[in-house]
Amino acid sequence: MTLRITARFALSCPRHPRYDPECGGQGAIKAGCDICSQMCRIWRSSLALQQEYHDLAEKIVQARRAEKGS
C-alpha cells in the first residue's frame, strides 16, 4: 500500500490580501478577522500533517532496518 498526499492551494483574505500566516502567525491578524484566522489554522494543520508524515516515514525506515538485521 502506498500513501500519497498532495495539497496545494493559494488563498488570500479579501480584506487583508497581504496577510501571510507563515510570516505573521496569529499575532499578525488584524481586527480578529475570521478569514485570516482560518487561514492560520489551515497553515498550522498543514505543519502538523507534515510532522506526522515525517514521523511515520521514520518509523517505516526503522522497521525495515530491523527486518534486515533479523
mmCIF file of the N, C-alpha and C atoms, coordinates in Angstrom:
data_MODEL
# 
_entry.id   MODEL 
# 
loop_
_atom_site.group_PDB 
_atom_site.id 
_atom_site.type_symbol 
_atom_site.label_atom_id 
_atom_site.label_alt_id 
_atom_site.label_comp_id 
_atom_site.label_asym_id 
_atom_site.label_entity_id 
_atom_site.label_seq_id 
_atom_site.pdbx_PDB_ins_code 
_atom_site.Cartn_x 
_atom_site.Cartn_y 
_atom_site.Cartn_z 
_atom_site.occupancy 
_atom_site.B_iso_or_equiv 
_atom_site.pdbx_formal_charge 
_atom_site.auth_seq_id 
_atom_site.auth_comp_id 
_atom_site.auth_asym_id 
_atom_site.auth_atom_id 
_atom_site.pdbx_PDB_model_num 
ATOM 1   N N  . MET A 1 1  ? 0.845   -1.176  0.000  1.00 0.00 ? 1  MET A N  1 
ATOM 2   C CA . MET A 1 1  ? 0.000   0.000   0.000  1.00 0.00 ? 1  MET A CA 1 
ATOM 3   C C  . MET A 1 1  ? 0.887   1.235   0.000  1.00 0.00 ? 1  MET A C  1 
ATOM 4   N N  . THR A 1 2  ? 0.534   2.191   -0.770 1.00 0.00 ? 2  THR A N  1 
ATOM 5   C CA . THR A 1 2  ? 1.259   3.448   -0.845 1.00 0.00 ? 2  THR A CA 1 
ATOM 6   C C  . THR A 1 2  ? 0.313   4.576   -0.489 1.00 0.00 ? 2  THR A C  1 
ATOM 7   N N  . LEU A 1 3  ? 0.802   5.466   0.325  1.00 0.00 ? 3  LEU A N  1 
ATOM 8   C CA . LEU A 1 3  ? 0.020   6.633   0.724  1.00 0.00 ? 3  LEU A CA 1 
ATOM 9   C C  . LEU A 1 3  ? 0.636   7.856   0.083  1.00 0.00 ? 3  LEU A C  1 
ATOM 10  N N  . ARG A 1 4  ? -0.152  8.565   -0.671 1.00 0.00 ? 4  ARG A N  1 
ATOM 11  C CA . ARG A 1 4  ? 0.336   9.783   -1.298 1.00 0.00 ? 4  ARG A CA 1 
ATOM 12  C C  . ARG A 1 4  ? -0.643  10.903  -0.987 1.00 0.00 ? 4  ARG A C  1 
ATOM 13  N N  . ILE A 1 5  ? -0.105  11.967  -0.436 1.00 0.00 ? 5  ILE A N  1 
ATOM 14  C CA . ILE A 1 5  ? -0.927  13.130  -0.109 1.00 0.00 ? 5  ILE A CA 1 
ATOM 15  C C  . ILE A 1 5  ? -0.295  14.342  -0.775 1.00 0.00 ? 5  ILE A C  1 
ATOM 16  N N  . THR A 1 6  ? -1.087  15.026  -1.566 1.00 0.00 ? 6  THR A N  1 
ATOM 17  C CA . THR A 1 6  ? -0.612  16.234  -2.219 1.00 0.00 ? 6  THR A CA 1 
ATOM 18  C C  . THR A 1 6  ? -1.680  17.302  -2.055 1.00 0.00 ? 6  THR A C  1 
ATOM 19  N N  . ALA A 1 7  ? -1.258  18.439  -1.578 1.00 0.00 ? 7  ALA A N  1 
ATOM 20  C CA . ALA A 1 7  ? -2.188  19.556  -1.438 1.00 0.00 ? 7  ALA A CA 1 
ATOM 21  C C  . ALA A 1 7  ? -1.451  20.846  -1.770 1.00 0.00 ? 7  ALA A C  1 
ATOM 22  N N  . ARG A 1 8  ? -2.072  21.631  -2.577 1.00 0.00 ? 8  ARG A N  1 
ATOM 23  C CA . ARG A 1 8  ? -1.502  22.917  -2.932 1.00 0.00 ? 8  ARG A CA 1 
ATOM 24  C C  . ARG A 1 8  ? -2.674  23.880  -3.079 1.00 0.00 ? 8  ARG A C  1 
ATOM 25  N N  . PHE A 1 9  ? -2.579  24.984  -2.416 1.00 0.00 ? 9  PHE A N  1 
ATOM 26  C CA . PHE A 1 9  ? -3.655  25.948  -2.534 1.00 0.00 ? 9  PHE A CA 1 
ATOM 27  C C  . PHE A 1 9  ? -3.104  27.353  -2.352 1.00 0.00 ? 9  PHE A C  1 
ATOM 28  N N  . ALA A 1 10 ? -3.789  28.289  -2.926 1.00 0.00 ? 10 ALA A N  1 
ATOM 29  C CA . ALA A 1 10 ? -3.428  29.695  -2.791 1.00 0.00 ? 10 ALA A CA 1 
ATOM 30  C C  . ALA A 1 10 ? -4.665  30.431  -2.288 1.00 0.00 ? 10 ALA A C  1 
ATOM 31  N N  . LEU A 1 11 ? -4.541  30.985  -1.120 1.00 0.00 ? 11 LEU A N  1 
ATOM 32  C CA . LEU A 1 11 ? -5.655  31.705  -0.512 1.00 0.00 ? 11 LEU A CA 1 
ATOM 33  C C  . LEU A 1 11 ? -5.208  33.109  -0.141 1.00 0.00 ? 11 LEU A C  1 
ATOM 34  N N  . SER A 1 12 ? -6.122  34.022  -0.172 1.00 0.00 ? 12 SER A N  1 
ATOM 35  C CA . SER A 1 12 ? -5.845  35.351  0.361  1.00 0.00 ? 12 SER A CA 1 
ATOM 36  C C  . SER A 1 12 ? -7.149  35.945  0.870  1.00 0.00 ? 12 SER A C  1 
ATOM 37  N N  . CYS A 1 13 ? -7.025  36.687  1.920  1.00 0.00 ? 13 CYS A N  1 
ATOM 38  C CA . CYS A 1 13 ? -8.187  37.338  2.516  1.00 0.00 ? 13 CYS A CA 1 
ATOM 39  C C  . CYS A 1 13 ? -8.555  38.552  1.664  1.00 0.00 ? 13 CYS A C  1 
ATOM 40  N N  . PRO A 1 14 ? -9.829  38.710  1.337  1.00 0.00 ? 14 PRO A N  1 
ATOM 41  C CA . PRO A 1 14 ? -10.217 39.876  0.541  1.00 0.00 ? 14 PRO A CA 1 
ATOM 42  C C  . PRO A 1 14 ? -9.986  41.200  1.283  1.00 0.00 ? 14 PRO A C  1 
ATOM 43  N N  . ARG A 1 15 ? -10.058 41.160  2.612  1.00 0.00 ? 15 ARG A N  1 
ATOM 44  C CA . ARG A 1 15 ? -9.843  42.383  3.400  1.00 0.00 ? 15 ARG A CA 1 
ATOM 45  C C  . ARG A 1 15 ? -8.372  42.622  3.714  1.00 0.00 ? 15 ARG A C  1 
ATOM 46  N N  . HIS A 1 16 ? -7.590  41.537  3.823  1.00 0.00 ? 16 HIS A N  1 
ATOM 47  C CA . HIS A 1 16 ? -6.172  41.636  4.195  1.00 0.00 ? 16 HIS A CA 1 
ATOM 48  C C  . HIS A 1 16 ? -5.336  40.785  3.235  1.00 0.00 ? 16 HIS A C  1 
ATOM 49  N N  . PRO A 1 17 ? -5.229  41.199  1.974  1.00 0.00 ? 17 PRO A N  1 
ATOM 50  C CA . PRO A 1 17 ? -4.573  40.354  0.967  1.00 0.00 ? 17 PRO A CA 1 
ATOM 51  C C  . PRO A 1 17 ? -3.081  40.114  1.225  1.00 0.00 ? 17 PRO A C  1 
ATOM 52  N N  . ARG A 1 18 ? -2.443  40.909  2.054  1.00 0.00 ? 18 ARG A N  1 
ATOM 53  C CA . ARG A 1 18 ? -1.012  40.731  2.313  1.00 0.00 ? 18 ARG A CA 1 
ATOM 54  C C  . ARG A 1 18 ? -0.741  39.870  3.535  1.00 0.00 ? 18 ARG A C  1 
ATOM 55  N N  . TYR A 1 19 ? -1.779  39.397  4.212  1.00 0.00 ? 19 TYR A N  1 
ATOM 56  C CA . TYR A 1 19 ? -1.576  38.554  5.394  1.00 0.00 ? 19 TYR A CA 1 
ATOM 57  C C  . TYR A 1 19 ? -0.965  37.217  4.981  1.00 0.00 ? 19 TYR A C  1 
ATOM 58  N N  . ASP A 1 20 ? 0.112   36.839  5.667  1.00 0.00 ? 20 ASP A N  1 
ATOM 59  C CA . ASP A 1 20 ? 0.798   35.576  5.407  1.00 0.00 ? 20 ASP A CA 1 
ATOM 60  C C  . ASP A 1 20 ? 0.954   34.848  6.743  1.00 0.00 ? 20 ASP A C  1 
ATOM 61  N N  . PRO A 1 21 ? 0.218   33.749  6.945  1.00 0.00 ? 21 PRO A N  1 
ATOM 62  C CA . PRO A 1 21 ? 0.278   33.063  8.240  1.00 0.00 ? 21 PRO A CA 1 
ATOM 63  C C  . PRO A 1 21 ? 1.666   32.524  8.567  1.00 0.00 ? 21 PRO A C  1 
ATOM 64  N N  . GLU A 1 22 ? 2.451   32.189  7.564  1.00 0.00 ? 22 GLU A N  1 
ATOM 65  C CA . GLU A 1 22 ? 3.793   31.679  7.816  1.00 0.00 ? 22 GLU A CA 1 
ATOM 66  C C  . GLU A 1 22 ? 4.698   32.763  8.407  1.00 0.00 ? 22 GLU A C  1 
ATOM 67  N N  . CYS A 1 23 ? 4.555   33.972  7.933  1.00 0.00 ? 23 CYS A N  1 
ATOM 68  C CA . CYS A 1 23 ? 5.402   35.064  8.416  1.00 0.00 ? 23 CYS A CA 1 
ATOM 69  C C  . CYS A 1 23 ? 4.852   35.710  9.689  1.00 0.00 ? 23 CYS A C  1 
ATOM 70  N N  . GLY A 1 24 ? 3.550   35.936  9.712  1.00 0.00 ? 24 GLY A N  1 
ATOM 71  C CA . GLY A 1 24 ? 2.980   36.697  10.819 1.00 0.00 ? 24 GLY A CA 1 
ATOM 72  C C  . GLY A 1 24 ? 2.308   35.877  11.894 1.00 0.00 ? 24 GLY A C  1 
ATOM 73  N N  . GLY A 1 25 ? 1.816   34.710  11.534 1.00 0.00 ? 25 GLY A N  1 
ATOM 74  C CA . GLY A 1 25 ? 1.118   33.875  12.501 1.00 0.00 ? 25 GLY A CA 1 
ATOM 75  C C  . GLY A 1 25 ? -0.144  34.526  13.025 1.00 0.00 ? 25 GLY A C  1 
ATOM 76  N N  . GLN A 1 26 ? -0.601  34.041  14.162 1.00 0.00 ? 26 GLN A N  1 
ATOM 77  C CA . GLN A 1 26 ? -1.839  34.531  14.773 1.00 0.00 ? 26 GLN A CA 1 
ATOM 78  C C  . GLN A 1 26 ? -1.722  35.998  15.179 1.00 0.00 ? 26 GLN A C  1 
ATOM 79  N N  . GLY A 1 27 ? -0.535  36.414  15.573 1.00 0.00 ? 27 GLY A N  1 
ATOM 80  C CA . GLY A 1 27 ? -0.347  37.784  16.055 1.00 0.00 ? 27 GLY A CA 1 
ATOM 81  C C  . GLY A 1 27 ? -0.488  38.854  14.987 1.00 0.00 ? 27 GLY A C  1 
ATOM 82  N N  . ALA A 1 28 ? -0.399  38.488  13.723 1.00 0.00 ? 28 ALA A N  1 
ATOM 83  C CA . ALA A 1 28 ? -0.494  39.469  12.649 1.00 0.00 ? 28 ALA A CA 1 
ATOM 84  C C  . ALA A 1 28 ? -1.913  39.636  12.115 1.00 0.00 ? 28 ALA A C  1 
ATOM 85  N N  . ILE A 1 29 ? -2.856  38.935  12.696 1.00 0.00 ? 29 ILE A N  1 
ATOM 86  C CA . ILE A 1 29 ? -4.249  39.035  12.233 1.00 0.00 ? 29 ILE A CA 1 
ATOM 87  C C  . ILE A 1 29 ? -4.843  40.340  12.736 1.00 0.00 ? 29 ILE A C  1 
ATOM 88  N N  . LYS A 1 30 ? -5.393  41.104  11.810 1.00 0.00 ? 30 LYS A N  1 
ATOM 89  C CA . LYS A 1 30 ? -5.950  42.411  12.140 1.00 0.00 ? 30 LYS A CA 1 
ATOM 90  C C  . LYS A 1 30 ? -7.436  42.300  12.446 1.00 0.00 ? 30 LYS A C  1 
ATOM 91  N N  . ALA A 1 31 ? -7.845  42.950  13.495 1.00 0.00 ? 31 ALA A N  1 
ATOM 92  C CA . ALA A 1 31 ? -9.258  43.076  13.874 1.00 0.00 ? 31 ALA A CA 1 
ATOM 93  C C  . ALA A 1 31 ? -9.954  41.728  14.039 1.00 0.00 ? 31 ALA A C  1 
ATOM 94  N N  . GLY A 1 32 ? -9.204  40.702  14.423 1.00 0.00 ? 32 GLY A N  1 
ATOM 95  C CA . GLY A 1 32 ? -9.806  39.389  14.654 1.00 0.00 ? 32 GLY A CA 1 
ATOM 96  C C  . GLY A 1 32 ? -10.484 38.809  13.434 1.00 0.00 ? 32 GLY A C  1 
ATOM 97  N N  . CYS A 1 33 ? -9.935  39.063  12.269 1.00 0.00 ? 33 CYS A N  1 
ATOM 98  C CA . CYS A 1 33 ? -10.530 38.625  11.005 1.00 0.00 ? 33 CYS A CA 1 
ATOM 99  C C  . CYS A 1 33 ? -10.717 37.102  10.983 1.00 0.00 ? 33 CYS A C  1 
ATOM 100 N N  . ASP A 1 34 ? -11.954 36.658  10.713 1.00 0.00 ? 34 ASP A N  1 
ATOM 101 C CA . ASP A 1 34 ? -12.273 35.231  10.674 1.00 0.00 ? 34 ASP A CA 1 
ATOM 102 C C  . ASP A 1 34 ? -11.554 34.503  9.541  1.00 0.00 ? 34 ASP A C  1 
ATOM 103 N N  . ILE A 1 35 ? -11.455 35.144  8.386  1.00 0.00 ? 35 ILE A N  1 
ATOM 104 C CA . ILE A 1 35 ? -10.806 34.506  7.232  1.00 0.00 ? 35 ILE A CA 1 
ATOM 105 C C  . ILE A 1 35 ? -9.320  34.321  7.504  1.00 0.00 ? 35 ILE A C  1 
ATOM 106 N N  . CYS A 1 36 ? -8.663  35.353  8.007  1.00 0.00 ? 36 CYS A N  1 
ATOM 107 C CA . CYS A 1 36 ? -7.235  35.247  8.332  1.00 0.00 ? 36 CYS A CA 1 
ATOM 108 C C  . CYS A 1 36 ? -7.013  34.213  9.430  1.00 0.00 ? 36 CYS A C  1 
ATOM 109 N N  . SER A 1 37 ? -7.901  34.158  10.402 1.00 0.00 ? 37 SER A N  1 
ATOM 110 C CA . SER A 1 37 ? -7.789  33.169  11.477 1.00 0.00 ? 37 SER A CA 1 
ATOM 111 C C  . SER A 1 37 ? -7.895  31.753  10.928 1.00 0.00 ? 37 SER A C  1 
ATOM 112 N N  . GLN A 1 38 ? -8.833  31.540  10.017 1.00 0.00 ? 38 GLN A N  1 
ATOM 113 C CA . GLN A 1 38 ? -8.991  30.214  9.427  1.00 0.00 ? 38 GLN A CA 1 
ATOM 114 C C  . GLN A 1 38 ? -7.788  29.861  8.561  1.00 0.00 ? 38 GLN A C  1 
ATOM 115 N N  . MET A 1 39 ? -7.246  30.818  7.839  1.00 0.00 ? 39 MET A N  1 
ATOM 116 C CA . MET A 1 39 ? -6.031  30.571  7.058  1.00 0.00 ? 39 MET A CA 1 
ATOM 117 C C  . MET A 1 39 ? -4.884  30.155  7.972  1.00 0.00 ? 39 MET A C  1 
ATOM 118 N N  . CYS A 1 40 ? -4.777  30.787  9.115  1.00 0.00 ? 40 CYS A N  1 
ATOM 119 C CA . CYS A 1 40 ? -3.724  30.448  10.073 1.00 0.00 ? 40 CYS A CA 1 
ATOM 120 C C  . CYS A 1 40 ? -3.921  29.036  10.615 1.00 0.00 ? 40 CYS A C  1 
ATOM 121 N N  . ARG A 1 41 ? -5.165  28.670  10.918 1.00 0.00 ? 41 ARG A N  1 
ATOM 122 C CA . ARG A 1 41 ? -5.446  27.309  11.398 1.00 0.00 ? 41 ARG A CA 1 
ATOM 123 C C  . ARG A 1 41 ? -5.091  26.269  10.333 1.00 0.00 ? 41 ARG A C  1 
ATOM 124 N N  . ILE A 1 42 ? -5.419  26.544  9.081  1.00 0.00 ? 42 ILE A N  1 
ATOM 125 C CA . ILE A 1 42 ? -5.090  25.621  7.995  1.00 0.00 ? 42 ILE A CA 1 
ATOM 126 C C  . ILE A 1 42 ? -3.577  25.478  7.877  1.00 0.00 ? 42 ILE A C  1 
ATOM 127 N N  . TRP A 1 43 ? -2.865  26.574  7.959  1.00 0.00 ? 43 TRP A N  1 
ATOM 128 C CA . TRP A 1 43 ? -1.403  26.531  7.856  1.00 0.00 ? 43 TRP A CA 1 
ATOM 129 C C  . TRP A 1 43 ? -0.805  25.703  8.993  1.00 0.00 ? 43 TRP A C  1 
ATOM 130 N N  . ARG A 1 44 ? -1.289  25.937  10.235 1.00 0.00 ? 44 ARG A N  1 
ATOM 131 C CA . ARG A 1 44 ? -0.778  25.153  11.376 1.00 0.00 ? 44 ARG A CA 1 
ATOM 132 C C  . ARG A 1 44 ? -1.122  23.673  11.218 1.00 0.00 ? 44 ARG A C  1 
ATOM 133 N N  . SER A 1 45 ? -2.299  23.378  10.706 1.00 0.00 ? 45 SER A N  1 
ATOM 134 C CA . SER A 1 45 ? -2.683  21.988  10.478 1.00 0.00 ? 45 SER A CA 1 
ATOM 135 C C  . SER A 1 45 ? -1.788  21.330  9.428  1.00 0.00 ? 45 SER A C  1 
ATOM 136 N N  . SER A 1 46 ? -1.413  22.086  8.405  1.00 0.00 ? 46 SER A N  1 
ATOM 137 C CA . SER A 1 46 ? -0.530  21.522  7.386  1.00 0.00 ? 46 SER A CA 1 
ATOM 138 C C  . SER A 1 46 ? 0.848   21.219  7.972  1.00 0.00 ? 46 SER A C  1 
ATOM 139 N N  . LEU A 1 47 ? 1.325   22.045  8.886  1.00 0.00 ? 47 LEU A N  1 
ATOM 140 C CA . LEU A 1 47 ? 2.599   21.771  9.559  1.00 0.00 ? 47 LEU A CA 1 
ATOM 141 C C  . LEU A 1 47 ? 2.506   20.502  10.397 1.00 0.00 ? 47 LEU A C  1 
ATOM 142 N N  . ALA A 1 48 ? 1.395   20.345  11.102 1.00 0.00 ? 48 ALA A N  1 
ATOM 143 C CA . ALA A 1 48 ? 1.200   19.143  11.920 1.00 0.00 ? 48 ALA A CA 1 
ATOM 144 C C  . ALA A 1 48 ? 1.128   17.899  11.038 1.00 0.00 ? 48 ALA A C  1 
ATOM 145 N N  . LEU A 1 49 ? 0.462   17.984  9.899  1.00 0.00 ? 49 LEU A N  1 
ATOM 146 C CA . LEU A 1 49 ? 0.374   16.859  8.977  1.00 0.00 ? 49 LEU A CA 1 
ATOM 147 C C  . LEU A 1 49 ? 1.757   16.493  8.436  1.00 0.00 ? 49 LEU A C  1 
ATOM 148 N N  . GLN A 1 50 ? 2.546   17.487  8.089  1.00 0.00 ? 50 GLN A N  1 
ATOM 149 C CA . GLN A 1 50 ? 3.904   17.232  7.612  1.00 0.00 ? 50 GLN A CA 1 
ATOM 150 C C  . GLN A 1 50 ? 4.742   16.527  8.681  1.00 0.00 ? 50 GLN A C  1 
ATOM 151 N N  . GLN A 1 51 ? 4.590   16.941  9.933  1.00 0.00 ? 51 GLN A N  1 
ATOM 152 C CA . GLN A 1 51 ? 5.338   16.314  11.022 1.00 0.00 ? 51 GLN A CA 1 
ATOM 153 C C  . GLN A 1 51 ? 4.898   14.867  11.226 1.00 0.00 ? 51 GLN A C  1 
ATOM 154 N N  . GLU A 1 52 ? 3.604   14.616  11.161 1.00 0.00 ? 52 GLU A N  1 
ATOM 155 C CA . GLU A 1 52 ? 3.090   13.250  11.287 1.00 0.00 ? 52 GLU A CA 1 
ATOM 156 C C  . GLU A 1 52 ? 3.629   12.369  10.168 1.00 0.00 ? 52 GLU A C  1 
ATOM 157 N N  . TYR A 1 53 ? 3.650   12.899  8.956  1.00 0.00 ? 53 TYR A N  1 
ATOM 158 C CA . TYR A 1 53 ? 4.180   12.158  7.808  1.00 0.00 ? 53 TYR A CA 1 
ATOM 159 C C  . TYR A 1 53 ? 5.652   11.821  8.033  1.00 0.00 ? 53 TYR A C  1 
ATOM 160 N N  . HIS A 1 54 ? 6.410   12.802  8.481  1.00 0.00 ? 54 HIS A N  1 
ATOM 161 C CA . HIS A 1 54 ? 7.838   12.592  8.733  1.00 0.00 ? 54 HIS A CA 1 
ATOM 162 C C  . HIS A 1 54 ? 8.049   11.524  9.809  1.00 0.00 ? 54 HIS A C  1 
ATOM 163 N N  . ASP A 1 55 ? 7.279   11.595  10.888 1.00 0.00 ? 55 ASP A N  1 
ATOM 164 C CA . ASP A 1 55 ? 7.394   10.615  11.970 1.00 0.00 ? 55 ASP A CA 1 
ATOM 165 C C  . ASP A 1 55 ? 7.063   9.206   11.479 1.00 0.00 ? 55 ASP A C  1 
ATOM 166 N N  . LEU A 1 56 ? 6.010   9.086   10.685 1.00 0.00 ? 56 LEU A N  1 
ATOM 167 C CA . LEU A 1 56 ? 5.620   7.781   10.153 1.00 0.00 ? 56 LEU A CA 1 
ATOM 168 C C  . LEU A 1 56 ? 6.688   7.240   9.205  1.00 0.00 ? 56 LEU A C  1 
ATOM 169 N N  . ALA A 1 57 ? 7.216   8.093   8.349  1.00 0.00 ? 57 ALA A N  1 
ATOM 170 C CA . ALA A 1 57 ? 8.261   7.659   7.420  1.00 0.00 ? 57 ALA A CA 1 
ATOM 171 C C  . ALA A 1 57 ? 9.485   7.157   8.184  1.00 0.00 ? 57 ALA A C  1 
ATOM 172 N N  . GLU A 1 58 ? 9.836   7.817   9.262  1.00 0.00 ? 58 GLU A N  1 
ATOM 173 C CA . GLU A 1 58 ? 10.976  7.389   10.079 1.00 0.00 ? 58 GLU A CA 1 
ATOM 174 C C  . GLU A 1 58 ? 10.714  6.030   10.726 1.00 0.00 ? 58 GLU A C  1 
ATOM 175 N N  . LYS A 1 59 ? 9.493   5.802   11.201 1.00 0.00 ? 59 LYS A N  1 
ATOM 176 C CA . LYS A 1 59 ? 9.143   4.502   11.789 1.00 0.00 ? 59 LYS A CA 1 
ATOM 177 C C  . LYS A 1 59 ? 9.244   3.391   10.747 1.00 0.00 ? 59 LYS A C  1 
ATOM 178 N N  . ILE A 1 60 ? 8.813   3.677   9.523  1.00 0.00 ? 60 ILE A N  1 
ATOM 179 C CA . ILE A 1 60 ? 8.879   2.681   8.453  1.00 0.00 ? 60 ILE A CA 1 
ATOM 180 C C  . ILE A 1 60 ? 10.334  2.343   8.151  1.00 0.00 ? 60 ILE A C  1 
ATOM 181 N N  . VAL A 1 61 ? 11.183  3.357   8.076  1.00 0.00 ? 61 VAL A N  1 
ATOM 182 C CA . VAL A 1 61 ? 12.605  3.119   7.817  1.00 0.00 ? 61 VAL A CA 1 
ATOM 183 C C  . VAL A 1 61 ? 13.210  2.263   8.927  1.00 0.00 ? 61 VAL A C  1 
ATOM 184 N N  . GLN A 1 62 ? 12.894  2.583   10.166 1.00 0.00 ? 62 GLN A N  1 
ATOM 185 C CA . GLN A 1 62 ? 13.421  1.814   11.296 1.00 0.00 ? 62 GLN A CA 1 
ATOM 186 C C  . GLN A 1 62 ? 12.930  0.369   11.269 1.00 0.00 ? 62 GLN A C  1 
ATOM 187 N N  . ALA A 1 63 ? 11.657  0.157   10.916 1.00 0.00 ? 63 ALA A N  1 
ATOM 188 C CA . ALA A 1 63 ? 11.106  -1.191  10.850 1.00 0.00 ? 63 ALA A CA 1 
ATOM 189 C C  . ALA A 1 63 ? 11.790  -1.999  9.746  1.00 0.00 ? 63 ALA A C  1 
ATOM 190 N N  . ARG A 1 64 ? 12.060  -1.378  8.620  1.00 0.00 ? 64 ARG A N  1 
ATOM 191 C CA . ARG A 1 64 ? 12.750  -2.081  7.536  1.00 0.00 ? 64 ARG A CA 1 
ATOM 192 C C  . ARG A 1 64 ? 14.181  -2.439  7.925  1.00 0.00 ? 64 ARG A C  1 
ATOM 193 N N  . ARG A 1 65 ? 14.845  -1.522  8.641  1.00 0.00 ? 65 ARG A N  1 
ATOM 194 C CA . ARG A 1 65 ? 16.195  -1.825  9.120  1.00 0.00 ? 65 ARG A CA 1 
ATOM 195 C C  . ARG A 1 65 ? 16.190  -2.985  10.099 1.00 0.00 ? 65 ARG A C  1 
ATOM 196 N N  . ALA A 1 66 ? 15.194  -3.018  10.968 1.00 0.00 ? 66 ALA A N  1 
ATOM 197 C CA . ALA A 1 66 ? 15.089  -4.094  11.953 1.00 0.00 ? 66 ALA A CA 1 
ATOM 198 C C  . ALA A 1 66 ? 14.838  -5.434  11.263 1.00 0.00 ? 66 ALA A C  1 
ATOM 199 N N  . GLU A 1 67 ? 14.022  -5.437  10.196 1.00 0.00 ? 67 GLU A N  1 
ATOM 200 C CA . GLU A 1 67 ? 13.759  -6.667  9.451  1.00 0.00 ? 67 GLU A CA 1 
ATOM 201 C C  . GLU A 1 67 ? 15.018  -7.186  8.772  1.00 0.00 ? 67 GLU A C  1 
ATOM 202 N N  . LYS A 1 68 ? 15.812  -6.298  8.223  1.00 0.00 ? 68 LYS A N  1 
ATOM 203 C CA . LYS A 1 68 ? 17.047  -6.698  7.552  1.00 0.00 ? 68 LYS A CA 1 
ATOM 204 C C  . LYS A 1 68 ? 18.081  -7.212  8.548  1.00 0.00 ? 68 LYS A C  1 
ATOM 205 N N  . GLY A 1 69 ? 18.055  -6.670  9.762  1.00 0.00 ? 69 GLY A N  1 
ATOM 206 C CA . GLY A 1 69 ? 19.013  -7.069  10.785 1.00 0.00 ? 69 GLY A CA 1 
ATOM 207 C C  . GLY A 1 69 ? 18.665  -8.383  11.453 1.00 0.00 ? 69 GLY A C  1 
ATOM 208 N N  . SER A 1 70 ? 17.442  -8.838  11.289 1.00 0.00 ? 70 SER A N  1 
ATOM 209 C CA . SER A 1 70 ? 16.996  -10.081 11.952 1.00 0.00 ? 70 SER A CA 1 
ATOM 210 C C  . SER A 1 70 ? 17.496  -11.324 11.259 1.00 0.00 ? 70 SER A C  1 
# 
